[in-house]
């Protein structure tokens, strides 16, 4: 089994990594995620390099099949679909932190399987 890891800035997803041993498949999410992260960082005062970098984290690894490319594509598509414009705006407005009604637990891409 491979591991799927979602990379977040605070609670905003930015990248998918699917890894097995030394092999990996990576998918950067679309520009709207990057823009949400940048806007949130500026609004929250975390635009200085150290503050900004300190907010990056990896979600817990989720087991997926050994088809790295397919799993990366599926997870990225899932996040692209489930993070609507409204949801990203809500995250930006809350400082990049998911509210209590967001039950992703930082592992939302793992819901693909």
Backbone as JSON Lines, residues from 0, in Angstrom:
{"i":0,"aa":"X","n":[0.84,-1.19,0.0],"ca":[0.0,0.0,0.0],"c":[0.88,1.25,0.0]}
{"i":1,"aa":"X","n":[0.39,2.25,-0.68],"ca":[1.05,3.55,-0.72],"c":[0.4,4.46,0.32]}
{"i":2,"aa":"X","n":[1.04,5.59,0.6],"ca":[0.5,6.58,1.52],"c":[0.16,7.85,0.77]}
{"i":3,"aa":"X","n":[-1.02,8.39,1.04],"ca":[-1.44,9.67,0.49],"c":[-1.29,10.71,1.59]}
{"i":4,"aa":"X","n":[-0.61,11.8,1.28],"ca":[-0.39,12.88,2.24],"c":[-0.85,14.18,1.6]}
{"i":5,"aa":"X","n":[-1.62,14.94,2.34],"ca":[-2.04,16.27,1.88],"c":[-1.19,17.3,2.6]}
{"i":6,"aa":"X","n":[-0.63,18.23,1.85],"ca":[0.16,19.33,2.41],"c":[-0.76,20.53,2.54]}
{"i":7,"aa":"X","n":[-0.75,21.15,3.72],"ca":[-1.63,22.28,4.03],"c":[-0.84,23.5,4.46]}
{"i":8,"aa":"X","n":[-1.39,24.67,4.19],"ca":[-0.98,25.89,4.89],"c":[-2.13,26.17,5.83]}
{"i":9,"aa":"X","n":[-1.86,26.09,7.11],"ca":[-2.91,26.06,8.13],"c":[-3.88,24.94,7.74]}
{"i":10,"aa":"X","n":[-5.13,25.26,7.43],"ca":[-6.09,24.21,7.04],"c":[-6.49,24.29,5.58]}
{"i":11,"aa":"X","n":[-5.71,25.02,4.79],"ca":[-5.99,25.14,3.36],"c":[-5.08,24.18,2.6]}
{"i":12,"aa":"X","n":[-5.64,23.2,1.9],"ca":[-4.79,22.25,1.18],"c":[-4.06,22.92,0.02]}
{"i":13,"aa":"X","n":[-2.86,22.44,-0.26],"ca":[-2.06,23.02,-1.35],"c":[-1.51,21.96,-2.29]}
{"i":14,"aa":"X","n":[-1.23,20.78,-1.77],"ca":[-0.56,19.76,-2.59],"c":[-0.92,18.37,-2.1]}
{"i":15,"aa":"X","n":[-0.91,17.43,-3.04],"ca":[-1.11,16.01,-2.75],"c":[0.2,15.29,-3.05]}
{"i":16,"aa":"X","n":[0.59,14.41,-2.14],"ca":[1.75,13.56,-2.37],"c":[1.31,12.12,-2.11]}
{"i":17,"aa":"X","n":[1.56,11.25,-3.07],"ca":[1.32,9.82,-2.88],"c":[2.68,9.16,-3.0]}
{"i":18,"aa":"X","n":[3.03,8.4,-1.97],"ca":[4.39,7.87,-1.89],"c":[4.38,6.4,-1.5]}
{"i":19,"aa":"X","n":[5.26,5.67,-2.16],"ca":[5.54,4.3,-1.77],"c":[7.03,4.1,-1.95]}
{"i":20,"aa":"X","n":[7.72,3.87,-0.85],"ca":[9.17,3.74,-0.92],"c":[9.79,5.02,-1.46]}
{"i":21,"aa":"X","n":[10.63,4.88,-2.48],"ca":[11.29,6.05,-3.08],"c":[10.48,6.69,-4.2]}
{"i":22,"aa":"X","n":[9.4,6.04,-4.59],"ca":[8.58,6.56,-5.69],"c":[7.48,7.46,-5.13]}
{"i":23,"aa":"X","n":[7.15,8.5,-5.9],"ca":[6.07,9.38,-5.47],"c":[5.4,10.02,-6.68]}
{"i":24,"aa":"X","n":[4.18,10.45,-6.46],"ca":[3.43,11.25,-7.43],"c":[2.92,12.47,-6.68]}
{"i":25,"aa":"X","n":[3.1,13.64,-7.26],"ca":[2.7,14.88,-6.6],"c":[1.76,15.66,-7.49]}
{"i":26,"aa":"X","n":[0.79,16.3,-6.85],"ca":[-0.14,17.16,-7.56],"c":[-0.29,18.46,-6.78]}
{"i":27,"aa":"X","n":[0.08,19.57,-7.4],"ca":[-0.18,20.87,-6.8],"c":[-1.62,21.24,-7.14]}
{"i":28,"aa":"X","n":[-2.34,21.74,-6.17],"ca":[-3.72,22.14,-6.42],"c":[-3.73,23.44,-7.23]}
{"i":29,"aa":"X","n":[-4.89,23.78,-7.77],"ca":[-5.0,24.9,-8.7],"c":[-4.66,26.24,-8.05]}
{"i":30,"aa":"X","n":[-4.52,27.24,-8.89],"ca":[-4.11,28.58,-8.48],"c":[-5.04,29.17,-7.42]}
{"i":31,"aa":"X","n":[-6.3,28.8,-7.43],"ca":[-7.22,29.39,-6.44],"c":[-6.84,29.02,-5.01]}
{"i":32,"aa":"X","n":[-6.22,27.86,-4.81],"ca":[-5.75,27.48,-3.49],"c":[-4.54,28.34,-3.1]}
{"i":33,"aa":"X","n":[-3.62,28.53,-4.02],"ca":[-2.45,29.37,-3.77],"c":[-2.89,30.8,-3.45]}
{"i":34,"aa":"X","n":[-3.84,31.31,-4.22],"ca":[-4.34,32.66,-3.98],"c":[-5.0,32.78,-2.61]}
{"i":35,"aa":"X","n":[-5.76,31.76,-2.21],"ca":[-6.4,31.77,-0.89],"c":[-5.35,31.76,0.21]}
{"i":36,"aa":"X","n":[-4.31,30.96,0.05],"ca":[-3.24,30.91,1.03],"c":[-2.54,32.26,1.13]}
{"i":37,"aa":"X","n":[-2.2,32.84,-0.01],"ca":[-1.51,34.14,-0.01],"c":[-2.37,35.23,0.61]}
{"i":38,"aa":"X","n":[-3.65,35.26,0.26],"ca":[-4.55,36.27,0.82],"c":[-4.67,36.11,2.33]}
{"i":39,"aa":"X","n":[-4.81,34.88,2.76],"ca":[-4.94,34.59,4.18],"c":[-3.66,34.98,4.93]}
{"i":40,"aa":"X","n":[-2.53,34.67,4.36],"ca":[-1.25,35.01,5.0],"c":[-1.11,36.52,5.15]}
{"i":41,"aa":"X","n":[-1.48,37.25,4.12],"ca":[-1.39,38.71,4.19],"c":[-2.35,39.26,5.24]}
{"i":42,"aa":"X","n":[-3.57,38.79,5.25],"ca":[-4.58,39.28,6.2],"c":[-4.23,38.95,7.64]}
{"i":43,"aa":"X","n":[-3.61,37.79,7.85],"ca":[-3.32,37.35,9.22],"c":[-1.96,37.81,9.71]}
{"i":44,"aa":"X","n":[-1.21,38.52,8.86],"ca":[0.1,39.01,9.26],"c":[1.18,37.95,9.2]}
{"i":45,"aa":"X","n":[0.9,36.82,8.56],"ca":[1.88,35.74,8.47],"c":[2.63,35.78,7.15]}
{"i":46,"aa":"X","n":[2.8,36.98,6.59],"ca":[3.46,37.09,5.29],"c":[4.98,37.16,5.41]}
{"i":47,"aa":"X","n":[5.52,37.33,6.61],"ca":[6.97,37.27,6.79],"c":[7.41,35.82,6.62]}
{"i":48,"aa":"X","n":[8.59,35.62,6.1],"ca":[9.05,34.29,5.72],"c":[8.91,33.26,6.83]}
{"i":49,"aa":"X","n":[9.44,33.55,8.02],"ca":[9.4,32.56,9.1],"c":[7.97,32.26,9.54]}
{"i":50,"aa":"X","n":[7.16,33.29,9.66],"ca":[5.76,33.09,10.05],"c":[5.02,32.25,9.01]}
{"i":51,"aa":"X","n":[5.25,32.56,7.76],"ca":[4.6,31.86,6.66],"c":[5.01,30.4,6.62]}
{"i":52,"aa":"X","n":[6.3,30.15,6.68],"ca":[6.81,28.78,6.59],"c":[6.38,27.93,7.78]}
{"i":53,"aa":"X","n":[6.24,28.54,8.94],"ca":[5.86,27.8,10.14],"c":[4.44,27.24,10.06]}
{"i":54,"aa":"X","n":[3.63,27.76,9.17],"ca":[2.23,27.35,9.08],"c":[2.01,26.14,8.16]}
{"i":55,"aa":"X","n":[3.04,25.71,7.45],"ca":[2.89,24.54,6.56],"c":[2.93,23.26,7.38]}
{"i":56,"aa":"X","n":[2.1,22.31,6.99],"ca":[2.08,21.01,7.68],"c":[1.6,19.93,6.72]}
{"i":57,"aa":"X","n":[1.86,18.71,7.12],"ca":[1.4,17.55,6.36],"c":[0.32,16.84,7.16]}
{"i":58,"aa":"X","n":[-0.75,16.46,6.47],"ca":[-1.79,15.67,7.11],"c":[-1.28,14.27,7.39]}
{"i":59,"aa":"X","n":[-2.02,13.54,8.18],"ca":[-1.65,12.16,8.48],"c":[-1.7,11.32,7.2]}
{"i":60,"aa":"X","n":[-0.74,10.41,7.03],"ca":[-0.76,9.54,5.84],"c":[-2.01,8.67,5.83]}
{"i":61,"aa":"X","n":[-2.6,8.55,4.64],"ca":[-3.77,7.71,4.44],"c":[-3.4,6.58,3.48]}
{"i":62,"aa":"X","n":[-3.72,5.34,3.81],"ca":[-3.37,4.24,2.9],"c":[-4.21,4.28,1.63]}
{"i":63,"aa":"X","n":[-3.54,4.09,0.5],"ca":[-4.21,4.05,-0.81],"c":[-3.56,2.94,-1.63]}
{"i":64,"aa":"X","n":[-4.1,2.69,-2.81],"ca":[-3.54,1.64,-3.67],"c":[-2.15,2.03,-4.16]}
{"i":65,"aa":"X","n":[-1.47,1.1,-4.76],"ca":[-0.11,1.34,-5.26],"c":[-0.06,2.06,-6.6]}
{"i":66,"aa":"X","n":[-1.19,2.41,-7.16],"ca":[-1.22,3.18,-8.41],"c":[-1.06,4.66,-8.06]}
{"i":67,"aa":"X","n":[0.19,5.09,-7.9],"ca":[0.49,6.42,-7.38],"c":[-0.14,7.54,-8.19]}
{"i":68,"aa":"X","n":[0.01,7.47,-9.51],"ca":[-0.5,8.55,-10.37],"c":[-2.03,8.65,-10.29]}
{"i":69,"aa":"X","n":[-2.7,7.52,-10.35],"ca":[-4.17,7.52,-10.28],"c":[-4.65,8.04,-8.93]}
{"i":70,"aa":"X","n":[-4.02,7.59,-7.86],"ca":[-4.41,8.04,-6.52],"c":[-4.18,9.53,-6.35]}
{"i":71,"aa":"X","n":[-3.07,10.05,-6.87],"ca":[-2.8,11.48,-6.78],"c":[-3.84,12.27,-7.56]}
{"i":72,"aa":"X","n":[-4.18,11.79,-8.75],"ca":[-5.21,12.45,-9.57],"c":[-6.56,12.45,-8.86]}
{"i":73,"aa":"X","n":[-6.93,11.3,-8.29],"ca":[-8.22,11.19,-7.6],"c":[-8.29,12.13,-6.4]}
{"i":74,"aa":"X","n":[-7.24,12.16,-5.61],"ca":[-7.24,13.01,-4.42],"c":[-7.28,14.49,-4.78]}
{"i":75,"aa":"X","n":[-6.51,14.88,-5.79],"ca":[-6.52,16.28,-6.22],"c":[-7.89,16.66,-6.76]}
{"i":76,"aa":"X","n":[-8.5,15.8,-7.55],"ca":[-9.84,16.08,-8.09],"c":[-10.87,16.2,-6.98]}
{"i":77,"aa":"X","n":[-10.75,15.34,-5.98],"ca":[-11.67,15.4,-4.85],"c":[-11.56,16.74,-4.12]}
{"i":78,"aa":"X","n":[-10.34,17.18,-3.85],"ca":[-10.16,18.46,-3.15],"c":[-10.63,19.63,-4.01]}
{"i":79,"aa":"X","n":[-10.33,19.58,-5.3],"ca":[-10.77,20.65,-6.2],"c":[-12.29,20.77,-6.19]}
{"i":80,"aa":"X","n":[-12.98,19.64,-6.13],"ca":[-14.44,19.65,-6.14],"c":[-15.02,20.03,-4.78]}
{"i":81,"aa":"X","n":[-14.44,19.53,-3.71],"ca":[-15.03,19.74,-2.39],"c":[-14.7,21.11,-1.79]}
{"i":82,"aa":"X","n":[-13.63,21.74,-2.24],"ca":[-13.29,23.09,-1.76],"c":[-13.84,24.1,-2.77]}
{"i":83,"aa":"X","n":[-15.1,24.44,-2.57],"ca":[-15.76,25.42,-3.44],"c":[-15.17,26.81,-3.19]}
{"i":84,"aa":"X","n":[-15.52,27.73,-4.06],"ca":[-15.09,29.12,-3.87],"c":[-15.55,29.62,-2.5]}
{"i":85,"aa":"X","n":[-16.78,29.31,-2.14],"ca":[-17.33,29.75,-0.86],"c":[-16.56,29.17,0.31]}
{"i":86,"aa":"X","n":[-16.2,27.91,0.21],"ca":[-15.45,27.27,1.29],"c":[-14.07,27.9,1.45]}
{"i":87,"aa":"X","n":[-13.4,28.19,0.34],"ca":[-12.1,28.85,0.43],"c":[-12.22,30.25,1.0]}
{"i":88,"aa":"X","n":[-13.25,30.98,0.6],"ca":[-13.48,32.32,1.16],"c":[-13.69,32.23,2.67]}
{"i":89,"aa":"X","n":[-14.48,31.26,3.12],"ca":[-14.7,31.06,4.55],"c":[-13.38,30.77,5.27]}
{"i":90,"aa":"X","n":[-12.54,29.95,4.67],"ca":[-11.24,29.65,5.27],"c":[-10.37,30.9,5.36]}
{"i":91,"aa":"X","n":[-10.35,31.69,4.3],"ca":[-9.58,32.94,4.33],"c":[-10.11,33.85,5.43]}
{"i":92,"aa":"X","n":[-11.42,33.98,5.53],"ca":[-12.03,34.85,6.53],"c":[-11.81,34.37,7.95]}
{"i":93,"aa":"X","n":[-11.54,33.08,8.12],"ca":[-11.3,32.54,9.47],"c":[-9.8,32.37,9.75]}
{"i":94,"aa":"X","n":[-8.98,33.06,8.98],"ca":[-7.54,33.0,9.23],"c":[-6.89,31.72,8.76]}
{"i":95,"aa":"X","n":[-7.56,31.01,7.86],"ca":[-7.01,29.77,7.33],"c":[-7.28,28.56,8.19]}
{"i":96,"aa":"X","n":[-8.11,28.74,9.2],"ca":[-8.43,27.64,10.11],"c":[-9.85,27.15,9.85]}
{"i":97,"aa":"X","n":[-9.98,25.83,9.77],"ca":[-11.3,25.24,9.53],"c":[-12.17,25.44,10.76]}
{"i":98,"aa":"X","n":[-13.46,25.69,10.52],"ca":[-14.4,25.87,11.61],"c":[-14.81,24.55,12.21]}
{"i":99,"aa":"X","n":[-15.61,24.61,13.24],"ca":[-16.04,23.39,13.94],"c":[-16.96,22.53,13.09]}
{"i":100,"aa":"X","n":[-17.58,23.12,12.04],"ca":[-18.45,22.31,11.19],"c":[-17.69,21.65,10.05]}
{"i":101,"aa":"X","n":[-16.39,21.87,9.98],"ca":[-15.54,21.23,8.97],"c":[-14.93,20.0,9.63]}
{"i":102,"aa":"X","n":[-15.38,18.83,9.23],"ca":[-14.96,17.59,9.89],"c":[-13.81,16.88,9.18]}
{"i":103,"aa":"X","n":[-13.06,17.61,8.37],"ca":[-12.0,16.96,7.6],"c":[-10.86,16.49,8.48]}
{"i":104,"aa":"X","n":[-10.65,17.16,9.62],"ca":[-9.56,16.76,10.5],"c":[-8.2,16.86,9.85]}
{"i":105,"aa":"X","n":[-8.09,17.62,8.79],"ca":[-6.8,17.77,8.13],"c":[-6.44,16.59,7.25]}
{"i":106,"aa":"X","n":[-7.4,15.73,6.98],"ca":[-7.12,14.53,6.18],"c":[-8.16,14.33,5.11]}
{"i":107,"aa":"X","n":[-8.68,15.4,4.59],"ca":[-9.82,15.29,3.68],"c":[-9.52,14.5,2.42]}
{"i":108,"aa":"X","n":[-8.33,14.6,1.88],"ca":[-8.03,13.88,0.64],"c":[-8.11,12.37,0.85]}
{"i":109,"aa":"X","n":[-7.97,11.93,2.09],"ca":[-8.07,10.52,2.39],"c":[-9.47,9.97,2.19]}
{"i":110,"aa":"X","n":[-10.43,10.86,2.0],"ca":[-11.82,10.43,1.81],"c":[-12.08,9.93,0.4]}
{"i":111,"aa":"X","n":[-11.05,9.9,-0.43],"ca":[-11.24,9.49,-1.82],"c":[-11.44,8.0,-1.97]}
{"i":112,"aa":"X","n":[-10.91,7.21,-1.08],"ca":[-10.92,5.77,-1.27],"c":[-12.11,5.16,-0.73]}
